[in-house]
Amino acid sequence: MALPPHPIAYGGMQVMVVTVVFLTLAVISLAFRLWSRRIQGAKLVFNDYAVIAGTVLSFGSTMMPFSACIVGGLGYHLAEVPAERFALFLRLFVPGQLLWAAANTCVKHSILSLYITIFPNNKKIHYICYGTAAAATCYFISVFLEGFLLCTPAAFTWDKTIVGGTCKNENIAYLVAGITNLLLDIIIVVLPMPTLMGLKMSLGKRLGIIAMFSLGIL
């Protein structure tokens, strides 16, 4: 039987507000991107479709923490969360994690594909982009497998009431995944910088372009 809504904690409300703000910014950015394509009369290409997919997956991903805040006790101290609500939170965490990783990977592929388009004659950047895209795909696969291989049986990942269930190295696996994701993001942001600094234009214009490319740091 579905659990009724639960009073949302202050911490849960913070999660919801931050999620809404950044998801709204993502949608606005995508709308401007598609609008610019229409003004230019340009067809959508792979990097456009990848970021559209990432945005759609982000919507799915954000529904999980929203649901966890409303019925799963997210934002409360663990000691204050009834066992049945914590179990629901764990069930929501798994698909939320997978959707987030998929959305994240789509955005990475979109940016890397855009670099290849912007720098058509720079083979070095192309090779690095392909390598980073492959690493990003492997990262997603590893996150997907984490959701089902860290615990025995797999259902123990979200159902801690299973007798005899065990999990191994969960914290280490999540830490490695987080570090890998961060390193990939750093590589993607830094990758075009040497080429941009070498552009034959005024320093002010170069810094402006670099600032635009650096928005990914957010």
C-alpha positions in Angstrom: 0.0 0.0 0.0 1.3 3.4 -0.9 2.4 5.6 2.0 0.5 8.9 2.5 2.5 12.2 2.2 4.7 13.1 5.1 5.4 16.7 6.4 8.4 17.9 4.4 11.5 18.6 6.5 13.4 21.9 6.2 16.3 20.0 4.6 13.9 18.4 2.2 12.5 21.7 1.2 16.1 23.0 0.5 16.6 20.0 -1.8 13.4 20.8 -3.7 14.2 24.5 -4.1 17.7 23.9 -5.3 16.4 21.3 -7.7 13.7 23.5 -9.1 16.1 26.5 -9.6 18.8 24.6 -11.5 16.3 22.5 -13.5 14.5 25.7 -14.5 17.9 27.2 -15.6 18.6 24.1 -17.6 15.3 24.3 -19.4 15.7 28.0 -20.2 19.2 27.4 -21.5 17.9 24.6 -23.7 15.0 26.8 -25.0 17.5 29.5 -26.0 19.7 27.0 -27.7 16.8 25.6 -29.8 15.6 29.1 -30.5 19.0 30.1 -31.8 19.0 27.0 -34.1 15.6 28.1 -35.5 16.8 31.7 -36.1 19.8 30.4 -37.9 17.7 27.9 -39.9 20.1 25.2 -38.7 19.2 21.6 -38.3 19.5 19.9 -35.0 22.7 17.7 -34.7 23.9 15.1 -32.3 25.0 17.5 -29.6 21.5 19.1 -29.6 19.8 15.7 -29.3 22.1 14.6 -26.6 21.4 17.7 -24.4 17.6 17.3 -25.1 17.9 13.7 -23.9 19.9 14.9 -20.8 17.2 17.4 -20.0 14.4 14.9 -20.2 16.3 12.4 -18.1 17.0 15.2 -15.6 13.2 15.7 -15.2 12.9 12.0 -14.4 15.9 12.1 -12.0 14.5 15.1 -10.1 11.2 13.3 -9.5 12.9 10.8 -7.2 14.2 13.3 -4.6 10.9 15.2 -4.8 9.1 11.9 -4.0 11.6 11.1 -1.3 11.0 14.5 0.3 7.2 14.0 0.2 6.9 10.4 1.3 10.4 9.1 2.0 11.5 11.3 4.8 14.4 12.9 2.9 15.7 15.9 5.0 15.0 14.3 8.4 17.6 12.7 10.6 17.7 9.0 10.0 16.6 8.3 13.6 13.4 10.3 12.9 12.4 8.3 9.8 10.2 5.3 10.2 11.6 2.1 8.7 8.9 1.8 6.0 9.6 5.4 4.8 13.4 4.8 4.8 12.7 1.6 2.7 10.8 3.8 0.3 13.6 6.3 0.1 16.1 3.5 -0.8 13.7 2.3 -3.5 13.6 5.8 -5.0 17.4 6.3 -4.6 18.3 3.5 -7.1 16.3 4.8 -10.2 17.2 8.4 -9.2 20.9 7.5 -9.2 20.6 5.8 -12.6 18.6 8.6 -14.3 21.0 11.2 -12.9 24.0 9.3 -14.3 22.4 8.9 -17.7 21.5 12.6 -17.8 25.0 13.5 -16.8 26.5 11.3 -19.4 24.3 12.7 -22.1 25.4 16.3 -21.3 29.1 15.2 -21.4 28.6 13.7 -24.8 26.8 16.8 -26.0 29.7 19.1 -24.9 32.4 16.8 -26.4 30.5 16.5 -29.7 30.2 20.3 -29.7 34.0 20.6 -29.3 34.6 18.4 -32.3 32.2 20.6 -34.3 33.8 23.9 -33.2 37.4 22.7 -33.7 37.1 20.6 -37.0 40.8 20.7 -37.8 42.2 20.0 -34.3 42.8 16.3 -34.3 44.4 16.3 -30.9 41.1 17.7 -29.4 39.2 15.1 -31.4 41.2 12.2 -29.9 40.8 13.6 -26.4 37.1 14.1 -26.9 36.6 10.5 -28.1 38.6 9.2 -25.2 36.7 11.2 -22.7 33.4 10.2 -24.3 34.4 6.6 -23.9 35.4 7.2 -20.3 32.1 8.9 -19.6 30.2 5.9 -21.1 32.3 3.5 -18.9 31.5 5.8 -15.9 27.7 5.4 -16.6 28.0 1.6 -17.0 29.9 1.5 -13.7 27.2 3.5 -11.9 24.5 1.3 -13.4 26.2 -1.9 -12.2 26.7 -0.3 -8.8 23.0 -0.3 -8.3 22.7 -4.1 -8.6 26.1 -5.7 -7.9 27.2 -4.1 -4.6 24.7 -6.0 -2.5 23.8 -9.7 -2.3 21.0 -10.3 -3.2 20.6 -7.3 -5.4 17.3 -6.4 -3.8 19.1 -5.8 -0.5 20.3 -2.5 -2.1 16.8 -1.1 -1.5 15.3 -3.6 0.9 17.3 -3.8 4.1 14.8 -6.2 5.7 16.1 -9.2 3.7 17.6 -11.6 6.1 21.2 -12.5 5.4 21.7 -9.6 2.8 25.1 -8.0 2.7 26.7 -5.1 0.9 30.4 -4.7 0.1 32.4 -1.4 -0.3 29.3 0.7 -1.0 31.0 3.9 0.3 34.2 3.3 -1.6 32.2 2.6 -4.8 30.2 5.8 -4.5 33.4 7.8 -3.6 35.2 6.5 -6.7 32.2 7.3 -8.9 32.0 10.8 -7.5 35.7 11.4 -8.0 35.6 10.0 -11.6 32.7 12.2 -12.5 34.5 15.3 -11.1 37.7 14.5 -13.0 35.7 14.0 -16.3 34.0 17.4 -15.7 37.4 19.1 -15.1 38.8 17.6 -18.3 35.8 18.7 -20.3 36.0 22.3 -19.0 39.7 22.6 -19.4 40.0 20.9 -22.7 39.4 23.8 -25.1 41.2 26.4 -23.0 44.7 26.2 -24.6 43.2 26.5 -28.0 41.0 29.5 -27.0 44.0 31.2 -25.5 45.8 30.9 -28.8 43.1 32.6 -30.8 44.3 35.6 -32.7 42.1 38.3 -31.2 42.3 40.8 -28.4 42.8 39.6 -24.8 39.4 40.9 -23.8 37.6 38.9 -26.5 39.6 35.8 -25.6 38.8 36.1 -21.9 35.1 36.7 -22.8 35.0 33.4 -24.9 36.9 31.6 -22.1 34.4 32.8 -19.6 31.5 31.6 -21.8 33.1 28.1 -22.1 33.8 28.1 -18.3 30.1 28.2 -17.5 30.3 24.5 -17.2 32.1 24.9 -13.9 28.6 25.6 -12.4 
